Amino acid sequence: MTANAVRGFVKSAISANRVALFSKSYCPYCNLAKDVLKKAGVRKPFVIELDHRNDSQDVQAELTSMTSVNTVPYVFVDNEYIGGGTTIAELFESGRLDEILSNHRDT
């Protein structure tokens, strides 16, 4: 994929889904984020497993460019990057994740 195609794919995935998660299937922090989102009531997050994609390095480079974070997971809610695995867990424990997701229970 060209850089523009990768950028378009990432932006489309984020904008078309209220909750989008870019992860790697073997990553413990990614699995933590998935578990926390499930506990928070998110039934259908859009999950992209980067380790299952041929362009994973390009997609992750685009995500790093967008967020200034170079490790998975990347969790977006309503087009906004809200953090990775431990950040999501901290938001959940503090009740803040519930506030962020309050309008998105059916996503």
A tleap script that builds the chain and sets N, CA, C and O, in Angstrom:
source leaprc.protein.ff14SB
mol = sequence {
  NMET THR ALA ASN ALA VAL ARG GLY PHE VAL
  LYS SER ALA ILE SER ALA ASN ARG VAL ALA
  LEU PHE SER LYS SER TYR CYS PRO TYR CYS
  ASN LEU ALA LYS ASP VAL LEU LYS LYS ALA
  GLY VAL ARG LYS PRO PHE VAL ILE GLU LEU
  ASP HIE ARG ASN ASP SER GLN ASP VAL GLN
  ALA GLU LEU THR SER MET THR SER VAL ASN
  THR VAL PRO TYR VAL PHE VAL ASP ASN GLU
  TYR ILE GLY GLY GLY THR THR ILE ALA GLU
  LEU PHE GLU SER GLY ARG LEU ASP GLU ILE
  LEU SER ASN HIE ARG ASP CTHR
}
set mol.1.N position { 0.825 -1.185 0.000 }
set mol.1.CA position { 0.000 0.000 0.000 }
set mol.1.C position { 0.867 1.245 0.000 }
set mol.1.O position { 1.932 1.273 0.617 }
set mol.2.N position { 0.410 2.259 -0.687 }
set mol.2.CA position { 1.119 3.536 -0.651 }
set mol.2.C position { 0.857 4.219 0.687 }
set mol.2.O position { -0.064 3.854 1.417 }
set mol.3.N position { 1.673 5.202 0.991 }
set mol.3.CA position { 1.501 5.938 2.247 }
set mol.3.C position { 0.112 6.574 2.311 }
set mol.3.O position { -0.520 6.574 3.367 }
set mol.4.N position { -0.366 7.114 1.188 }
set mol.4.CA position { -1.701 7.726 1.169 }
set mol.4.C position { -2.787 6.684 1.383 }
set mol.4.O position { -3.781 6.958 2.055 }
set mol.5.N position { -2.611 5.495 0.822 }
set mol.5.CA position { -3.599 4.426 1.001 }
set mol.5.C position { -3.632 3.966 2.450 }
set mol.5.O position { -4.705 3.721 3.000 }
set mol.6.N position { -2.466 3.847 3.070 }
set mol.6.CA position { -2.400 3.452 4.480 }
set mol.6.C position { -3.068 4.512 5.343 }
set mol.6.O position { -3.868 4.192 6.221 }
set mol.7.N position { -2.740 5.766 5.093 }
set mol.7.CA position { -3.348 6.876 5.851 }
set mol.7.C position { -4.866 6.854 5.688 }
set mol.7.O position { -5.600 7.027 6.660 }
set mol.8.N position { -5.333 6.641 4.461 }
set mol.8.CA position { -6.771 6.577 4.204 }
set mol.8.C position { -7.426 5.416 4.914 }
set mol.8.O position { -8.515 5.561 5.471 }
set mol.9.N position { -6.771 4.253 4.902 }
set mol.9.CA position { -7.301 3.077 5.605 }
set mol.9.C position { -7.436 3.352 7.102 }
set mol.9.O position { -8.478 3.071 7.693 }
set mol.10.N position { -6.396 3.895 7.709 }
set mol.10.CA position { -6.406 4.157 9.153 }
set mol.10.C position { -7.481 5.183 9.494 }
set mol.10.O position { -8.279 4.970 10.406 }
set mol.11.N position { -7.502 6.281 8.773 }
set mol.11.CA position { -8.494 7.328 9.060 }
set mol.11.C position { -9.916 6.834 8.825 }
set mol.11.O position { -10.828 7.196 9.569 }
set mol.12.N position { -10.111 6.021 7.807 }
set mol.12.CA position { -11.433 5.452 7.536 }
set mol.12.C position { -11.874 4.514 8.650 }
set mol.12.O position { -13.023 4.559 9.091 }
set mol.13.N position { -10.958 3.666 9.103 }
set mol.13.CA position { -11.286 2.729 10.188 }
set mol.13.C position { -11.664 3.477 11.459 }
set mol.13.O position { -12.588 3.082 12.169 }
set mol.14.N position { -10.952 4.544 11.736 }
set mol.14.CA position { -11.216 5.322 12.951 }
set mol.14.C position { -12.520 6.098 12.825 }
set mol.14.O position { -13.309 6.138 13.770 }
set mol.15.N position { -12.753 6.706 11.689 }
set mol.15.CA position { -13.946 7.551 11.545 }
set mol.15.C position { -15.221 6.738 11.342 }
set mol.15.O position { -16.304 7.202 11.699 }
set mol.16.N position { -15.118 5.560 10.788 }
set mol.16.CA position { -16.308 4.743 10.525 }
set mol.16.C position { -16.771 3.951 11.744 }
set mol.16.O position { -17.847 3.354 11.728 }
set mol.17.N position { -15.967 3.946 12.793 }
set mol.17.CA position { -16.280 3.146 13.980 }
set mol.17.C position { -16.121 3.986 15.229 }
set mol.17.O position { -15.090 4.628 15.429 }
set mol.18.N position { -17.128 3.983 16.055 }
set mol.18.CA position { -17.039 4.796 17.273 }
set mol.18.C position { -15.927 4.320 18.193 }
set mol.18.O position { -15.269 5.128 18.847 }
set mol.19.N position { -15.716 3.007 18.243 }
set mol.19.CA position { -14.616 2.450 19.027 }
set mol.19.C position { -13.765 1.605 18.092 }
set mol.19.O position { -14.227 0.595 17.561 }
set mol.20.N position { -12.524 2.020 17.893 }
set mol.20.CA position { -11.597 1.293 17.040 }
set mol.20.C position { -10.353 0.950 17.845 }
set mol.20.O position { -9.808 1.791 18.560 }
set mol.21.N position { -9.917 -0.287 17.719 }
set mol.21.CA position { -8.759 -0.778 18.456 }
set mol.21.C position { -7.779 -1.405 17.475 }
set mol.21.O position { -8.118 -2.355 16.769 }
set mol.22.N position { -6.574 -0.874 17.435 }
set mol.22.CA position { -5.500 -1.450 16.639 }
set mol.22.C position { -4.611 -2.198 17.608 }
set mol.22.O position { -4.069 -1.604 18.540 }
set mol.23.N position { -4.453 -3.504 17.396 }
set mol.23.CA position { -3.719 -4.306 18.357 }
set mol.23.C position { -2.911 -5.384 17.659 }
set mol.23.O position { -2.871 -5.458 16.431 }
set mol.24.N position { -2.279 -6.203 18.452 }
set mol.24.CA position { -1.609 -7.420 17.980 }
set mol.24.C position { -2.147 -8.558 18.837 }
set mol.24.O position { -2.265 -8.430 20.055 }
set mol.25.N position { -2.466 -9.659 18.197 }
set mol.25.CA position { -3.173 -10.747 18.886 }
set mol.25.C position { -2.394 -11.323 20.057 }
set mol.25.O position { -3.008 -11.839 20.990 }
set mol.26.N position { -1.097 -11.258 20.047 }
set mol.26.CA position { -0.271 -11.850 21.096 }
set mol.26.C position { 0.121 -10.859 22.195 }
set mol.26.O position { 0.765 -11.245 23.171 }
set mol.27.N position { -0.252 -9.611 22.049 }
set mol.27.CA position { 0.175 -8.550 22.965 }
set mol.27.C position { -0.674 -8.547 24.243 }
set mol.27.O position { -1.896 -8.419 24.165 }
set mol.28.N position { -0.049 -8.686 25.412 }
set mol.28.CA position { -0.830 -8.687 26.660 }
set mol.28.C position { -1.536 -7.352 26.929 }
set mol.28.O position { -2.630 -7.341 27.493 }
set mol.29.N position { -0.931 -6.240 26.538 }
set mol.29.CA position { -1.570 -4.936 26.737 }
set mol.29.C position { -2.773 -4.766 25.813 }
set mol.29.O position { -3.762 -4.126 26.172 }
set mol.30.N position { -2.675 -5.345 24.621 }
set mol.30.CA position { -3.800 -5.324 23.684 }
set mol.30.C position { -4.953 -6.152 24.235 }
set mol.30.O position { -6.111 -5.740 24.175 }
set mol.31.N position { -4.628 -7.309 24.767 }
set mol.31.CA position { -5.667 -8.161 25.353 }
set mol.31.C position { -6.283 -7.504 26.578 }
set mol.31.O position { -7.479 -7.649 26.829 }
set mol.32.N position { -5.470 -6.781 27.340 }
set mol.32.CA position { -5.996 -6.013 28.469 }
set mol.32.C position { -6.995 -4.978 27.975 }
set mol.32.O position { -8.078 -4.839 28.543 }
set mol.33.N position { -6.641 -4.252 26.922 }
set mol.33.CA position { -7.545 -3.229 26.376 }
set mol.33.C position { -8.848 -3.862 25.902 }
set mol.33.O position { -9.923 -3.315 26.149 }
set mol.34.N position { -8.768 -5.010 25.224 }
set mol.34.CA position { -9.976 -5.706 24.764 }
set mol.34.C position { -10.843 -6.113 25.947 }
set mol.34.O position { -12.061 -5.936 25.916 }
set mol.35.N position { -10.219 -6.660 26.990 }
set mol.35.CA position { -10.963 -7.077 28.182 }
set mol.35.C position { -11.622 -5.896 28.881 }
set mol.35.O position { -12.771 -5.984 29.315 }
set mol.36.N position { -10.896 -4.800 28.986 }
set mol.36.CA position { -11.438 -3.614 29.653 }
set mol.36.C position { -12.607 -3.044 28.855 }
set mol.36.O position { -13.624 -2.668 29.438 }
set mol.37.N position { -12.478 -2.977 27.547 }
set mol.37.CA position { -13.584 -2.472 26.729 }
set mol.37.C position { -14.812 -3.357 26.890 }
set mol.37.O position { -15.936 -2.858 26.951 }
set mol.38.N position { -14.604 -4.660 26.958 }
set mol.38.CA position { -15.723 -5.585 27.169 }
set mol.38.C position { -16.366 -5.344 28.537 }
set mol.38.O position { -17.591 -5.294 28.646 }
set mol.39.N position { -15.553 -5.197 29.570 }
set mol.39.CA position { -16.077 -4.916 30.915 }
set mol.39.C position { -16.837 -3.597 30.944 }
set mol.39.O position { -17.798 -3.435 31.696 }
set mol.40.N position { -16.390 -2.656 30.112 }
set mol.40.CA position { -17.025 -1.337 30.066 }
set mol.40.C position { -18.305 -1.343 29.239 }
set mol.40.O position { -18.984 -0.322 29.132 }
set mol.41.N position { -18.637 -2.495 28.652 }
set mol.41.CA position { -19.897 -2.603 27.926 }
set mol.41.C position { -19.808 -2.406 26.436 }
set mol.41.O position { -20.840 -2.344 25.768 }
set mol.42.N position { -18.616 -2.304 25.890 }
set mol.42.CA position { -18.465 -2.155 24.443 }
set mol.42.C position { -18.578 -3.543 23.834 }
set mol.42.O position { -17.695 -4.383 24.003 }
set mol.43.N position { -19.668 -3.771 23.128 }
set mol.43.CA position { -19.923 -5.104 22.582 }
set mol.43.C position { -19.222 -5.365 21.265 }
set mol.43.O position { -18.835 -6.500 20.989 }
set mol.44.N position { -19.052 -4.344 20.449 }
set mol.44.CA position { -18.497 -4.557 19.114 }
set mol.44.C position { -17.451 -3.505 18.753 }
set mol.44.O position { -17.678 -2.698 17.852 }
set mol.45.N position { -16.320 -3.503 19.436 }
set mol.45.CA position { -15.289 -2.579 18.975 }
set mol.45.C position { -14.757 -3.073 17.632 }
set mol.45.O position { -14.750 -4.275 17.369 }
set mol.46.N position { -14.322 -2.171 16.808 }
set mol.46.CA position { -13.702 -2.541 15.544 }
set mol.46.C position { -12.245 -2.835 15.852 }
set mol.46.O position { -11.485 -1.932 16.202 }
set mol.47.N position { -11.855 -4.088 15.725 }
set mol.47.CA position { -10.509 -4.518 16.096 }
set mol.47.C position { -9.718 -4.861 14.841 }
set mol.47.O position { -10.168 -5.643 14.003 }
set mol.48.N position { -8.553 -4.277 14.725 }
set mol.48.CA position { -7.635 -4.589 13.639 }
set mol.48.C position { -6.397 -5.204 14.267 }
set mol.48.O position { -5.661 -4.542 14.999 }
set mol.49.N position { -6.177 -6.478 13.973 }
set mol.49.CA position { -4.999 -7.181 14.487 }
set mol.49.C position { -3.851 -6.944 13.509 }
set mol.49.O position { -3.811 -7.528 12.426 }
set mol.50.N position { -2.936 -6.094 13.899 }
set mol.50.CA position { -1.857 -5.704 12.998 }
set mol.50.C position { -0.961 -6.880 12.615 }
set mol.50.O position { -0.400 -6.896 11.519 }
set mol.51.N position { -0.823 -7.854 13.494 }
set mol.51.CA position { 0.040 -8.991 13.173 }
set mol.51.C position { -0.583 -9.914 12.128 }
set mol.51.O position { 0.064 -10.863 11.686 }
set mol.52.N position { -1.809 -9.655 11.733 }
set mol.52.CA position { -2.470 -10.433 10.680 }
set mol.52.C position { -2.468 -9.696 9.343 }
set mol.52.O position { -3.075 -10.163 8.379 }
set mol.53.N position { -1.799 -8.563 9.278 }
set mol.53.CA position { -1.793 -7.742 8.064 }
set mol.53.C position { -0.398 -7.684 7.460 }
set mol.53.O position { 0.600 -7.641 8.180 }
set mol.54.N position { -0.336 -7.683 6.138 }
set mol.54.CA position { 0.953 -7.559 5.440 }
set mol.54.C position { 1.532 -6.157 5.562 }
set mol.54.O position { 2.745 -5.974 5.459 }
set mol.55.N position { 0.678 -5.173 5.780 }
set mol.55.CA position { 1.129 -3.784 5.862 }
set mol.55.C position { 1.188 -3.280 7.302 }
set mol.55.O position { 1.081 -2.078 7.546 }
set mol.56.N position { 1.358 -4.187 8.247 }
set mol.56.CA position { 1.289 -3.816 9.661 }
set mol.56.C position { 2.301 -2.748 10.049 }
set mol.56.O position { 1.981 -1.852 10.831 }
set mol.57.N position { 3.518 -2.827 9.515 }
set mol.57.CA position { 4.521 -1.814 9.859 }
set mol.57.C position { 4.113 -0.435 9.363 }
set mol.57.O position { 4.323 0.565 10.049 }
set mol.58.N position { 3.534 -0.385 8.177 }
set mol.58.CA position { 3.087 0.896 7.626 }
set mol.58.C position { 1.911 1.452 8.416 }
set mol.58.O position { 1.856 2.650 8.692 }
set mol.59.N position { 0.971 0.585 8.781 }
set mol.59.CA position { -0.187 1.016 9.566 }
set mol.59.C position { 0.275 1.511 10.936 }
set mol.59.O position { -0.175 2.554 11.410 }
set mol.60.N position { 1.171 0.761 11.563 }
set mol.60.CA position { 1.655 1.189 12.873 }
set mol.60.C position { 2.445 2.488 12.775 }
set mol.60.O position { 2.366 3.322 13.677 }
set mol.61.N position { 3.202 2.674 11.706 }
set mol.61.CA position { 3.929 3.936 11.509 }
set mol.61.C position { 2.949 5.106 11.379 }
set mol.61.O position { 3.196 6.187 11.915 }
set mol.62.N position { 1.848 4.892 10.674 }
set mol.62.CA position { 0.829 5.937 10.547 }
set mol.62.C position { 0.198 6.239 11.908 }
set mol.62.O position { -0.011 7.403 12.250 }
set mol.63.N position { -0.102 5.207 12.676 }
set mol.63.CA position { -0.678 5.400 14.007 }
set mol.63.C position { 0.302 6.135 14.924 }
set mol.63.O position { -0.099 6.996 15.709 }
set mol.64.N position { 1.571 5.795 14.822 }
set mol.64.CA position { 2.592 6.487 15.601 }
set mol.64.C position { 2.656 7.956 15.212 }
set mol.64.O position { 2.778 8.828 16.072 }
set mol.65.N position { 2.575 8.226 13.924 }
set mol.65.CA position { 2.576 9.600 13.441 }
set mol.65.C position { 1.381 10.380 13.990 }
set mol.65.O position { 1.503 11.554 14.338 }
set mol.66.N position { 0.242 9.726 14.063 }
set mol.66.CA position { -0.979 10.385 14.532 }
set mol.66.C position { -0.990 10.621 16.043 }
set mol.66.O position { -1.533 11.619 16.516 }
set mol.67.N position { -0.383 9.693 16.803 }
set mol.67.CA position { -0.519 9.706 18.259 }
set mol.67.C position { 0.758 10.019 19.032 }
set mol.67.O position { 0.702 10.318 20.225 }
set mol.68.N position { 1.892 9.953 18.372 }
set mol.68.CA position { 3.208 10.081 19.015 }
set mol.68.C position { 3.505 8.914 19.954 }
set mol.68.O position { 4.392 9.008 20.803 }
set mol.69.N position { 2.777 7.832 19.805 }
set mol.69.CA position { 2.979 6.615 20.597 }
set mol.69.C position { 3.392 5.522 19.622 }
set mol.69.O position { 2.783 5.365 18.564 }
set mol.70.N position { 4.432 4.763 19.981 }
set mol.70.CA position { 4.915 3.770 19.019 }
set mol.70.C position { 4.627 2.325 19.406 }
set mol.70.O position { 5.201 1.409 18.817 }
set mol.71.N position { 3.773 2.105 20.357 }
set mol.71.CA position { 3.443 0.736 20.752 }
set mol.71.C position { 1.934 0.519 20.726 }
set mol.71.O position { 1.153 1.442 20.957 }
set mol.72.N position { 1.543 -0.718 20.440 }
set mol.72.CA position { 0.138 -1.103 20.484 }
set mol.72.C position { -0.258 -1.324 21.930 }
set mol.72.O position { 0.610 -1.559 22.770 }
set mol.73.N position { -1.523 -1.258 22.241 }
set mol.73.CA position { -2.666 -0.979 21.399 }
set mol.73.C position { -2.927 0.522 21.257 }
set mol.73.O position { -2.453 1.347 22.039 }
set mol.74.N position { -3.690 0.824 20.239 }
set mol.74.CA position { -4.178 2.178 20.005 }
set mol.74.C position { -5.695 2.096 20.086 }
set mol.74.O position { -6.314 1.378 19.301 }
set mol.75.N position { -6.300 2.809 21.012 }
set mol.75.CA position { -7.755 2.802 21.164 }
set mol.75.C position { -8.276 4.198 20.825 }
set mol.75.O position { -7.825 5.205 21.370 }
set mol.76.N position { -9.236 4.219 19.909 }
set mol.76.CA position { -9.872 5.463 19.486 }
set mol.76.C position { -11.360 5.388 19.804 }
set mol.76.O position { -11.999 4.361 19.571 }
set mol.77.N position { -11.904 6.464 20.329 }
set mol.77.CA position { -13.340 6.595 20.555 }
set mol.77.C position { -13.772 7.896 19.901 }
set mol.77.O position { -13.224 8.963 20.176 }
set mol.78.N position { -14.760 7.787 19.034 }
set mol.78.CA position { -15.254 8.973 18.321 }
set mol.78.C position { -14.121 9.769 17.693 }
set mol.78.O position { -14.025 10.983 17.877 }
set mol.79.N position { -13.272 9.083 16.957 }
set mol.79.CA position { -12.154 9.691 16.222 }
set mol.79.C position { -11.036 10.220 17.098 }
set mol.79.O position { -10.103 10.837 16.585 }
set mol.80.N position { -11.097 10.000 18.386 }
set mol.80.CA position { -10.085 10.540 19.290 }
set mol.80.C position { -9.287 9.408 19.914 }
set mol.80.O position { -9.859 8.443 20.421 }
set mol.81.N position { -7.975 9.526 19.876 }
set mol.81.CA position { -7.103 8.555 20.529 }
set mol.81.C position { -7.229 8.740 22.034 }
set mol.81.O position { -6.997 9.832 22.552 }
set mol.82.N position { -7.600 7.667 22.737 }
set mol.82.CA position { -7.749 7.793 24.192 }
set mol.82.C position { -6.684 7.029 24.959 }
set mol.82.O position { -6.605 7.159 26.180 }
set mol.83.N position { -5.861 6.233 24.280 }
set mol.83.CA position { -4.762 5.586 24.976 }
set mol.83.C position { -4.550 4.149 24.583 }
set mol.83.O position { -5.160 3.633 23.646 }
set mol.84.N position { -3.660 3.514 25.333 }
set mol.84.CA position { -3.326 2.112 25.137 }
set mol.84.C position { -3.823 1.269 26.303 }
set mol.84.O position { -4.714 1.684 27.044 }
set mol.85.N position { -3.251 0.100 26.457 }
set mol.85.CA position { -3.740 -0.884 27.420 }
set mol.85.C position { -3.804 -0.410 28.859 }
set mol.85.O position { -4.865 -0.472 29.480 }
set mol.86.N position { -2.685 0.066 29.405 }
set mol.86.CA position { -2.711 0.483 30.807 }
set mol.86.C position { -3.508 1.768 30.989 }
set mol.86.O position { -4.153 1.953 32.021 }
set mol.87.N position { -3.472 2.648 30.011 }
set mol.87.CA position { -4.264 3.881 30.093 }
set mol.87.C position { -5.750 3.558 30.114 }
set mol.87.O position { -6.504 4.143 30.893 }
set mol.88.N position { -6.174 2.630 29.262 }
set mol.88.CA position { -7.582 2.229 29.224 }
set mol.88.C position { -7.985 1.615 30.559 }
set mol.88.O position { -9.073 1.882 31.069 }
set mol.89.N position { -7.106 0.793 31.120 }
set mol.89.CA position { -7.392 0.175 32.420 }
set mol.89.C position { -7.516 1.243 33.509 }
set mol.89.O position { -8.408 1.169 34.354 }
set mol.90.N position { -6.627 2.227 33.488 }
set mol.90.CA position { -6.699 3.309 34.478 }
set mol.90.C position { -7.973 4.134 34.302 }
set mol.90.O position { -8.616 4.507 35.283 }
set mol.91.N position { -8.337 4.418 33.048 }
set mol.91.CA position { -9.580 5.145 32.788 }
set mol.91.C position { -10.782 4.360 33.303 }
set mol.91.O position { -11.718 4.936 33.857 }
set mol.92.N position { -10.750 3.046 33.117 }
set mol.92.CA position { -11.846 2.196 33.580 }
set mol.92.C position { -11.939 2.224 35.106 }
set mol.92.O position { -13.022 2.405 35.663 }
set mol.93.N position { -10.817 2.046 35.766 }
set mol.93.CA position { -10.801 2.016 37.233 }
set mol.93.C position { -11.270 3.335 37.841 }
set mol.93.O position { -11.898 3.344 38.899 }
set mol.94.N position { -10.969 4.440 37.179 }
set mol.94.CA position { -11.340 5.755 37.707 }
set mol.94.C position { -12.786 6.143 37.370 }
set mol.94.O position { -13.312 7.121 37.902 }
set mol.95.N position { -13.421 5.368 36.484 }
set mol.95.CA position { -14.773 5.705 36.054 }
set mol.95.C position { -14.810 6.617 34.843 }
set mol.95.O position { -15.877 6.864 34.281 }
set mol.96.N position { -13.677 7.110 34.444 }
set mol.96.CA position { -13.603 8.036 33.308 }
set mol.96.C position { -13.932 7.347 31.982 }
set mol.96.O position { -14.533 7.961 31.101 }
set mol.97.N position { -13.543 6.075 31.832 }
set mol.97.CA position { -13.849 5.362 30.595 }
set mol.97.C position { -15.355 5.251 30.411 }
set mol.97.O position { -15.854 5.372 29.292 }
set mol.98.N position { -16.074 5.024 31.489 }
set mol.98.CA position { -17.529 4.958 31.405 }
set mol.98.C position { -18.101 6.272 30.896 }
set mol.98.O position { -19.036 6.278 30.096 }
set mol.99.N position { -17.542 7.383 31.356 }
set mol.99.CA position { -17.984 8.693 30.868 }
set mol.99.C position { -17.711 8.840 29.375 }
set mol.99.O position { -18.564 9.316 28.626 }
set mol.100.N position { -16.528 8.430 28.948 }
set mol.100.CA position { -16.143 8.546 27.543 }
set mol.100.C position { -17.057 7.699 26.670 }
set mol.100.O position { -17.451 8.116 25.581 }
set mol.101.N position { -17.388 6.514 27.154 }
set mol.101.CA position { -18.176 5.563 26.369 }
set mol.101.C position { -19.684 5.657 26.592 }
set mol.101.O position { -20.448 4.917 25.973 }
set mol.102.N position { -20.108 6.540 27.451 }
set mol.102.CA position { -21.514 6.546 27.879 }
set mol.102.C position { -22.516 6.590 26.736 }
set mol.102.O position { -23.607 6.034 26.855 }
set mol.103.N position { -22.175 7.224 25.660 }
set mol.103.CA position { -23.091 7.300 24.534 }
set mol.103.C position { -22.841 6.214 23.493 }
set mol.103.O position { -23.438 6.235 22.417 }
set mol.104.N position { -21.972 5.275 23.806 }
set mol.104.CA position { -21.549 4.303 22.791 }
set mol.104.C position { -21.738 2.857 23.242 }
set mol.104.O position { -20.973 1.991 22.818 }
set mol.105.N position { -22.701 2.573 24.064 }
set mol.105.CA position { -22.897 1.225 24.597 }
set mol.105.C position { -23.210 0.191 23.519 }
set mol.105.O position { -22.867 -0.979 23.686 }
set mol.106.N position { -23.838 0.579 22.441 }
set mol.106.CA position { -24.236 -0.383 21.401 }
set mol.106.C position { -23.202 -0.539 20.302 }
set mol.106.O position { -23.495 -1.160 19.280 }
set mol.107.N position { -22.010 -0.001 20.474 }
set mol.107.CA position { -20.986 -0.095 19.437 }
set mol.107.C position { -20.105 -1.289 19.680 }
set mol.107.O position { -19.177 -1.539 18.910 }
savepdb mol mol.pdb
quit
